[in-house]
Amino acid sequence: MHLSGTVSYAEKGPLPAGVLKIRLEDHGAADRKAMPIAEVEVKSSGRDGSVPFEMQVPQAALESAARPGFTVRLERADGWLLALEPHGEFHKGDDKIALTINPIVY
């Protein structure tokens, strides 16, 4: 199964330069860690307001997931975390997925 979408920044302006790590996970059980279904990494140039992504997802895994959701991390090349969407934005089966990340304040 093919999913595509975009990641945008909650702040005004472009996403910072770095690597976006986008995971689709099953967030269905409260007493265990989210189980990965699929993941992809894409680069952000630091110039774009949103970054497109595409991922291949095992359809059986997605259909059997109790609560599939996305988590997104934006990291610099040195691994420093710049922004994330840690709450597992629920996947509703949409053709086009729009994810938003928030900056990390240290």
SEBA-755675 format. One record per residue: residue in one letter; x, y, z negated of N, C-alpha, C in turn. Coordinates in steps of 0.02 Angstrom, whole numbers, padded with zeros to 5 digits, always signed. Atoms other than C-alpha are relative to their C-alpha. Layout:
# SEBA-755675
AXYZXYZXYZ
...
# end
This chain:
# SEBA-755675
M+00043-00058+00000+00000+00000+00000+00045+00061+00000
H-00040-00061-00007+00065+00172+00046-00035+00058-00035
L+00026-00060+00033+00040+00324-00068+00044+00059+00017
S-00040-00060-00011+00095+00502-00033-00031+00057-00037
G+00025-00058+00035+00079+00669-00116+00054+00053-00006
T-00047-00054+00012+00169+00822-00180+00010+00010-00075
V-00016-00021+00068+00253+00879-00340+00012+00075+00002
S-00010-00072+00004+00240+01062-00385+00019+00020-00072
Y-00025-00026+00063+00305+01170-00527-00054+00042-00033
A+00051-00038+00036+00189+01242-00660+00019+00074-00005
E-00024-00069+00002+00296+01400-00666-00004+00030+00070
K-00001-00033-00065+00291+01529-00526+00068-00011+00032
G-00062+00008-00036+00421+01502-00392+00013-00072+00018
P-00017+00067-00023+00508+01351-00319+00021-00047-00056
L-00027+00049+00046+00552+01190-00407+00076+00008-00003
P-00072-00003+00003+00731+01195-00471+00032-00057+00041
A-00036+00052-00037+00861+01096-00373+00014-00059-00046
G-00014+00060+00039+00880+00917-00431-00033-00060+00032
V+00030+00063-00023+00812+00741-00415-00065-00011-00038
L+00065+00016+00029+00628+00704-00444-00006-00076-00004
K+00010+00072+00011+00598+00531-00519-00074-00009-00014
I+00073+00008+00003+00416+00485-00487-00016-00074-00011
R+00019+00069+00016+00345+00328-00567-00075-00007-00005
L+00070+00020+00009+00175+00247-00553+00003-00057-00050
E-00003+00048+00055+00144+00149-00713-00071-00018-00023
D+00062+00020+00032+00006+00055-00802+00002+00024-00072
H+00003-00029+00067-00036+00157-00958-00060-00028-00038
G+00062+00028+00026-00177+00040-01006-00001-00023-00072
A+00000+00027+00069-00121-00028-01175+00034+00049-00047
A-00026-00049+00048-00096+00088-01323+00057-00028-00042
D-00050+00030+00045+00015-00035-01416+00062-00025+00036
R-00060+00021-00035+00146-00061-01281+00022+00055+00048
K-00030-00048-00046+00261+00037-01168-00034-00006+00069
A+00029+00001-00067+00193+00086-00996+00040-00047+00045
M-00031+00049-00044+00228-00050-00868+00008+00030+00070
P-00010-00030-00066+00307+00010-00703-00035-00040+00055
I+00031+00030-00060+00213-00023-00541+00044+00016+00061
A-00043-00020-00056+00320+00076-00417+00035+00065-00020
E-00034-00064+00012+00445+00219-00415+00038+00021+00061
V-00037-00029-00056+00533+00334-00295+00038+00061-00026
E-00038-00060+00015+00665+00471-00305+00003+00043+00063
V-00006-00048-00055+00663+00627-00196+00038+00061-00025
K-00040-00059+00019+00775+00781-00195-00040+00063+00008
S+00027-00067-00004+00719+00957-00230+00058+00046+00017
S-00053-00045-00022+00822+01087-00139+00007+00063-00043
G+00000-00062+00039+00777+01227-00259-00030+00058+00038
R+00029-00053-00042+00692+01325-00119-00075-00009+00013
D+00069+00015-00018+00520+01243-00103-00047+00003-00060
G+00051-00003+00052+00361+01274-00202-00029-00068-00018
S+00021+00069+00013+00314+01091-00185+00043-00047+00041
V-00042+00049-00033+00407+00934-00135-00044-00061+00016
P+00040+00059-00018+00323+00792-00038+00035-00064-00021
F-00028+00067+00015+00346+00609-00086-00044-00053+00032
E+00035+00059-00024+00296+00440-00019+00026-00060-00038
M-00021+00061+00035+00299+00271-00106-00040-00059+00024
Q+00033+00063-00015+00259+00092-00067-00020-00032-00067
V+00026+00026+00062+00151+00012-00202-00030-00069+00013
P+00033+00066-00007+00107-00173-00223-00074+00007-00017
Q+00072-00011+00009-00082-00167-00201-00028-00042-00058
A+00025+00043+00054-00113-00314-00319+00017+00029-00068
A-00020-00030+00064-00015-00228-00459-00042+00062-00016
L+00040-00059+00010-00111-00067-00434-00072-00018-00019
E+00069+00021+00014-00280-00155-00432-00008-00032-00068
S+00005+00033+00064-00241-00254-00589+00018+00046-00059
A-00018-00047+00053-00180-00101-00687-00062+00027-00035
A+00057-00025+00039-00297-00048-00827-00008+00076+00006
R+00001-00073-00004-00250+00137-00817+00064+00024+00035
P-00060-00021-00036-00126+00179-00678+00009+00075-00004
G-00014-00071+00004-00041+00347-00697+00071+00015+00020
F-00066-00022-00022+00109+00447-00639+00037+00035-00056
T-00044-00041+00041+00255+00512-00739+00054+00027+00047
V-00049-00033-00043+00379+00633-00660+00053+00033-00043
R-00056-00034+00032+00551+00691-00714+00040+00036+00053
L-00046-00036-00044+00659+00824-00631+00065+00008-00037
E-00065-00002+00031+00843+00806-00671+00051+00032+00046
R-00057-00025-00039+00999+00900-00615+00044-00059+00018
A-00047+00052-00021+01139+00801-00534+00038-00031-00059
D-00036+00025+00059+01224+00784-00704-00046-00035-00050
G+00047+00036+00043+01067+00705-00780-00038+00044-00049
W+00034-00046+00046+01010+00860-00876-00074+00006+00020
L+00071-00003-00013+00819+00858-00889-00023+00072+00006
L+00023-00068-00013+00741+01015-00813-00076+00008-00009
A+00073-00004+00003+00554+00976-00805-00029-00070+00000
L+00032+00065-00002+00431+00834-00827-00075+00005-00006
E+00072+00012+00012+00252+00772-00828-00001-00067-00036
P-00009+00061+00038+00260+00645-00968-00064-00037-00020
H+00062+00027+00027+00076+00609-00999-00034-00053+00042
G+00030+00052-00042+00042+00486-00860-00062+00024+00035
E+00057-00027-00037-00070+00589-00746-00036-00057+00036
F+00039+00057-00023-00207+00465-00703-00007-00001+00076
H+00009+00009-00073-00213+00398-00525-00072-00023+00013
K+00071+00014-00013-00393+00401-00462-00012-00034+00067
G+00008+00033-00065-00360+00314-00296-00003+00050+00057
D+00001-00051-00053-00345+00477-00199+00052-00015+00054
D-00048+00008-00054-00261+00476-00030+00059+00048-00009
K-00052-00049+00011-00164+00634-00069+00006+00015-00075
I-00011-00008+00071-00088+00650-00241+00036+00066-00012
A-00031-00063+00017-00044+00820-00317+00021-00003-00073
L-00026+00005+00068+00068+00812-00470+00033+00067-00018
T-00030-00063+00023+00127+00961-00574+00046-00015-00059
I-00047+00008+00055+00280+00967-00686+00010+00065-00037
N-00010-00058+00043+00317+01084-00830+00074+00004-00020
P-00071-00008+00019+00488+01158-00874+00011-00024-00072
I-00022+00019+00067+00582+01092-01025+00032+00062-00032
V-00029-00056+00036+00623+01226-01153+00045-00029-00055
Y-00048+00025+00050+00780+01188-01253+00011+00051-00053
# end
